[in-house]
Each structure stands twice: as C-alpha cells, then as structure tokens.
C-alpha cells in the first residue's frame, strides 16, 4: 500500500479555503431557502393579508387552492405561526390519500392540522375529518384545520366521491394562490433573490443576471411554478462561467414538465397541424426532430457538450455520438448564428462509436 503524502498549501490557499468554509457554514446555519420566500412577492400581497386576518379567527378552517410549487404548504405554515393560540402547539401535515383508521390511532387533536391534496381523501378519511370539524369548537385543546387542494372549491363540489358538506365545512376561509405564470411581476424579484442565495453558497455573492437572461426568464410559463424557477436559478448559478459575475442566457436552461429542455414552438407546429386535422406537406420524423432539437441546443448553449447533455438528460458520450450520427458541424452552426466560436468547440466530422 502506498502512503499518501499531504501536499502543503500556501497561505493564500488556506485563507481562501477558510473563507469558503465560513461562507458555507453561514449558509448552512441559515438553512435552505426559507419557505416564506415563495410567498414574499407583490402578486401575493392580498392573499397574505387575508391569511393573516384568518389566522386571528381562532379555530376557523381554511381551504387553500393552489398548484404544486406555488407555496400552499408555506401559506399553511404562515397561518399557523400567526395564530396566537394554535402556534403554541405543533403543525402536523397529513397526505389525504393516507388518512384512514389505522393511521389516526392515538392521534391527539391540537395545534394545526394541514391536510395535503384534500381531494384525495378516502371515505374513511372523509368521515373522520367531518367528525373532527363538527367537534373542533367543543374541544378544550386548540385545533385549526387547513386543507390544501390543487382543485378549486367549485371543482371539489363537483368531484364524485367527496362529500359536499365536507367541502362547505372547510370553506370557511378560502385562499387562492395564483400560478407563477399569472404573476409575471414576481419572476425577476424571486429569481434575483434565489441567485443571491445560491451565489453566496458557491462563494460567488456578486452573481447577477444579464438582460438577455432576465428576458429569457420572463418569457417562460413555469408549469411547476416557483419551485421550477428556484431549480432553474440554482442550475444557472452552477453553470455560470467563472470569469464573470454575470449569468448569461446560455446558463438559463428552461425545462418543461417532461424534464427535457423547452422545445421551440416552430419545431412542433407541423405536429399541431396534424392534430388539428389539417394536412401538411411533410410531417417531420423522429430523427429529424431530434436533429433540429440538437441544432437548437448547440446554438443556444454555444456548443458546450456538458450543458447539452444536461439539457437532453443523456450522458456526455451520448451527446458526442448523436452529433456524429447527425453529421453536425458544431462550429458552423454557431458561426451561422453570429456567435463567438470558443476554443472549446470541437468538430465531429465523421460518425464515431462511443459507448454509453
């Protein structure tokens, strides 16, 4: 066995290492991004005001409507913390589909109970919740019930298998969190805040978005809401070049619901035309779509193979193989769009066999 001899570090390296550890320690002490950040935005000012007023009404049930990633759980926590009585006890979280007699054995009703996705309550869970709502005012212990739903109250009433009286009992206080696509004024405020957080974690507290990157952020619809925006910003902070504090648009990779990079609408127009019953001269094949998709990524990401592999969700060797299979001239693609061809761009002139 060969003994490893430690390499002495210079005083400058030790100092930098100490600063990095201190920065990470501070970020660790602060924890991950606070949940309240998902709510602290101009587009939710009215919702937050109503939530704080409802919190002052002891034991009043609350129904929170909102898509995943909008901050439903965070709003429930805010109500609990603002309740002068319930906050002295615990905030319990239960998934509606798991609520049944065996799960509730020995449960003591106090504090705040948050039921996630109340539309998924099974009959046994509905019976238990209806009884709990009816007896909450008689109990000596404080209990507030908050239900979260991805459906609107009217949709809950129309849902078969869910008791209408249960929906009405929950709907004493109703709060609706709009999706991020309807709060475009919040996007940049949240994105800049997230970038500051992840920049500090990586010992780069001065990171900022370029104007082009911010335009790209504003143009996206965010199907996964604030949670998606947070992930996009974390990825951008990780991909930012080390020679500048400016995060360019090439580092902002926008993913759709399927987990792949967002595909341009012009690539899918022929498919949409066929779906609508219109004839088209040529419907692109899967191979052609893949080639166009790869060309788009090469252009948008300036030929950076690692970034392309992340965007496609495949390995680095697979990207090299696909570039070779489609006989793509990376340097020419970048040059055709007036982009600077960096020294790291390599051309795959002929197909090569690359193992995954």
ChimeraX attribute file (.defattr): number of C-alpha atoms within 10 A of each C-alpha:
attribute: neighborCount
match mode: 1-to-1
recipient: residues
	/A:1	3
	/A:2	4
	/A:3	5
	/A:4	6
	/A:5	6
	/A:6	6
	/A:7	6
	/A:8	8
	/A:9	9
	/A:10	9
	/A:11	9
	/A:12	9
	/A:13	11
	/A:14	12
	/A:15	12
	/A:16	13
	/A:17	12
	/A:18	12
	/A:19	13
	/A:20	17
	/A:21	14
	/A:22	13
	/A:23	18
	/A:24	16
	/A:25	13
	/A:26	13
	/A:27	17
	/A:28	11
	/A:29	9
	/A:30	10
	/A:31	9
	/A:32	10
	/A:33	14
	/A:34	10
	/A:35	14
	/A:36	13
	/A:37	14
	/A:38	21
	/A:39	23
	/A:40	14
	/A:41	16
	/A:42	12
	/A:43	19
	/A:44	16
	/A:45	12
	/A:46	11
	/A:47	17
	/A:48	20
	/A:49	10
	/A:50	14
	/A:51	22
	/A:52	17
	/A:53	14
	/A:54	21
	/A:55	25
	/A:56	14
	/A:57	14
	/A:58	15
	/A:59	21
	/A:60	20
	/A:61	23
	/A:62	24
	/A:63	27
	/A:64	29
	/A:65	21
	/A:66	21
	/A:67	21
	/A:68	17
	/A:69	20
	/A:70	21
	/A:71	23
	/A:72	25
	/A:73	20
	/A:74	17
	/A:75	24
	/A:76	26
	/A:77	21
	/A:78	19
	/A:79	24
	/A:80	27
	/A:81	19
	/A:82	17
	/A:83	22
	/A:84	13
	/A:85	20
	/A:86	23
	/A:87	21
	/A:88	14
	/A:89	15
	/A:90	14
	/A:91	19
	/A:92	14
	/A:93	16
	/A:94	15
	/A:95	14
	/A:96	21
	/A:97	16
	/A:98	14
	/A:99	20
	/A:100	17
	/A:101	11
	/A:102	8
	/A:103	11
	/A:104	12
	/A:105	8
	/A:106	7
	/A:107	7
	/A:108	9
	/A:109	17
	/A:110	21
	/A:111	21
	/A:112	28
	/A:113	21
	/A:114	23
	/A:115	25
	/A:116	21
	/A:117	20
	/A:118	25
	/A:119	25
	/A:120	18
	/A:121	22
	/A:122	17
	/A:123	15
	/A:124	11
	/A:125	20
	/A:126	21
	/A:127	15
	/A:128	15
	/A:129	19
	/A:130	16
	/A:131	12
	/A:132	15
	/A:133	18
	/A:134	10
	/A:135	10
	/A:136	19
	/A:137	15
	/A:138	8
	/A:139	11
	/A:140	9
	/A:141	14
	/A:142	19
	/A:143	27
	/A:144	27
	/A:145	25
	/A:146	28
	/A:147	26
	/A:148	24
	/A:149	22
	/A:150	17
	/A:151	17
	/A:152	17
	/A:153	20
	/A:154	9
	/A:155	11
	/A:156	20
	/A:157	18
	/A:158	12
	/A:159	13
	/A:160	10
	/A:161	14
	/A:162	18
	/A:163	17
	/A:164	13
	/A:165	11
	/A:166	17
	/A:167	19
	/A:168	13
	/A:169	17
	/A:170	21
	/A:171	18
	/A:172	12
	/A:173	18
	/A:174	19
	/A:175	20
	/A:176	16
	/A:177	19
	/A:178	17
	/A:179	21
	/A:180	24
	/A:181	18
	/A:182	11
	/A:183	13
	/A:184	16
	/A:185	14
	/A:186	20
	/A:187	22
	/A:188	16
	/A:189	13
	/A:190	20
	/A:191	23
	/A:192	15
	/A:193	16
	/A:194	21
	/A:195	25
	/A:196	20
	/A:197	20
	/A:198	23
	/A:199	22
	/A:200	19
	/A:201	19
	/A:202	15
	/A:203	16
	/A:204	18
	/A:205	15
	/A:206	12
	/A:207	20
	/A:208	22
	/A:209	24
	/A:210	14
	/A:211	13
	/A:212	14
	/A:213	20
	/A:214	19
	/A:215	13
	/A:216	16
	/A:217	23
	/A:218	17
	/A:219	12
	/A:220	17
	/A:221	16
	/A:222	22
	/A:223	18
	/A:224	19
	/A:225	21
	/A:226	24
	/A:227	16
	/A:228	19
	/A:229	25
	/A:230	20
	/A:231	17
	/A:232	22
	/A:233	28
	/A:234	19
	/A:235	17
	/A:236	24
	/A:237	28
	/A:238	15
	/A:239	17
	/A:240	21
	/A:241	14
	/A:242	10
	/A:243	6
	/A:244	11
	/A:245	17
	/A:246	17
	/A:247	25
	/A:248	20
	/A:249	20
	/A:250	20
	/A:251	21
	/A:252	24
	/A:253	26
	/A:254	23
	/A:255	21
	/A:256	16
	/A:257	11
	/A:258	7
	/A:259	11
	/A:260	14
	/A:261	18
	/A:262	17
	/A:263	16
	/A:264	11
	/A:265	9
	/A:266	9
	/A:267	16
	/A:268	13
	/A:269	13
	/A:270	18
	/A:271	15
	/A:272	13
	/A:273	13
	/A:274	12
	/A:275	10
	/A:276	9
	/A:277	8
	/A:278	10
	/A:279	11
	/A:280	11
	/A:281	6
	/A:282	8
	/A:283	15
	/A:284	14
	/A:285	9
	/A:286	9
	/A:287	10
	/A:288	13
	/A:289	15
	/A:290	15
	/A:291	18
	/A:292	17
	/A:293	18
	/A:294	21
	/A:295	20
	/A:296	19
	/A:297	24
	/A:298	22
	/A:299	22
	/A:300	19
	/A:301	20
	/A:302	24
	/A:303	24
	/A:304	18
	/A:305	21
	/A:306	15
	/A:307	19
	/A:308	24
	/A:309	17
	/A:310	15
	/A:311	19
	/A:312	19
	/A:313	14
	/A:314	13
	/A:315	14
	/A:316	17
	/A:317	16
	/A:318	17
	/A:319	21
	/A:320	20
	/A:321	19
	/A:322	18
	/A:323	24
	/A:324	19
	/A:325	16
	/A:326	18
	/A:327	15
	/A:328	20
	/A:329	17
	/A:330	22
	/A:331	20
	/A:332	14
	/A:333	18
	/A:334	22
	/A:335	13
	/A:336	10
	/A:337	11
	/A:338	10
	/A:339	14
	/A:340	10
	/A:341	16
	/A:342	12
	/A:343	6
	/A:344	10
	/A:345	14
	/A:346	15
	/A:347	16
	/A:348	19
	/A:349	13
	/A:350	13
	/A:351	15
	/A:352	13
	/A:353	11
	/A:354	13
	/A:355	7
	/A:356	10
